[in-house]
Amino acid sequence: MKTGDLTDAFLRALAPARAPAPSPRPPPAAPSSPWPAAPSGKGRVFLSEYHVRKALTPGNRDLTIPKDAIVSPLALEWLALQGVRIVRSS
């Protein structure tokens, strides 16, 4: 082994590791419903106060929910205090 070889090996060991090339991003998912899925994909959706707060956009006075959704009493009270009207989708 020559001195130059030893120096090269030493400098390679001290050199910062190169970051791997970024993997291509998957295509964006289709917009989903703001509502939780019904248990096991069937049945009715239960909407809590958390769900309606999360789905309501500022300044909006109507909230469209699935027609067969069950809305918790606390969510109904909160919506009434905010002056938001529930619109059930058909």
C-alpha positions in Angstrom: 0.0 0.0 0.0 1.3 3.4 -0.9 1.0 6.6 1.1 -1.4 8.1 -1.5 -3.6 5.0 -1.2 -3.8 5.4 2.5 -4.6 9.1 2.3 -7.4 8.4 -0.3 -8.9 5.7 2.0 -8.7 8.1 5.0 -10.3 11.0 3.1 -13.1 8.7 1.8 -13.9 7.6 5.3 -14.1 11.2 6.5 -16.1 12.5 3.6 -19.8 13.2 4.3 -22.1 10.5 3.1 -24.1 11.3 0.0 -27.8 11.4 0.5 -29.7 8.9 -1.5 -31.7 10.1 -4.5 -35.2 11.1 -3.5 -37.8 8.6 -4.5 -40.6 9.8 -6.8 -43.7 11.0 -4.9 -46.8 8.9 -5.3 -49.7 10.8 -7.0 -51.9 12.7 -4.6 -54.8 10.8 -3.2 -58.3 11.7 -4.4 -60.0 14.1 -2.0 -61.8 12.1 0.6 -64.8 12.8 2.7 -64.1 14.9 5.9 -66.4 12.4 7.7 -65.1 9.2 9.3 -65.9 5.9 7.6 -68.8 3.9 8.9 -67.6 0.8 10.9 -66.6 -2.0 8.5 -67.8 0.1 5.6 -71.5 -0.3 6.2 -74.0 1.2 8.6 -74.3 4.8 9.6 -71.6 7.4 10.4 -71.4 8.9 13.9 -70.3 12.5 13.9 -69.0 13.9 17.2 -68.3 17.5 18.1 -64.7 17.0 17.1 -65.7 15.8 13.6 -68.0 18.8 12.9 -65.5 21.3 14.3 -62.9 19.9 12.0 -65.1 19.9 8.9 -66.6 23.4 9.4 -64.7 26.0 7.5 -64.5 29.6 8.9 -67.3 31.8 7.9 -69.5 28.9 6.6 -73.0 28.9 8.0 -74.1 25.6 6.4 -72.6 22.1 7.1 -73.4 19.3 4.7 -73.4 15.9 6.3 -74.4 12.4 5.0 -78.2 12.0 5.1 -78.1 9.0 7.4 -75.4 10.3 9.7 -75.9 10.3 13.5 -74.9 13.6 15.0 -74.0 13.7 18.7 -76.0 15.9 21.0 -72.9 17.9 21.9 -72.2 18.5 18.2 -75.7 19.7 17.6 -75.5 22.1 20.6 -72.2 23.4 19.4 -73.5 24.0 15.9 -76.6 25.7 17.2 -74.4 28.1 19.3 -72.3 28.9 16.3 -75.4 29.5 14.2 -74.6 26.8 11.7 -77.4 25.0 9.8 -77.1 21.3 9.1 -77.8 20.3 5.5 -78.2 16.6 4.9 -77.0 15.3 1.5 -79.3 13.3 -0.6 
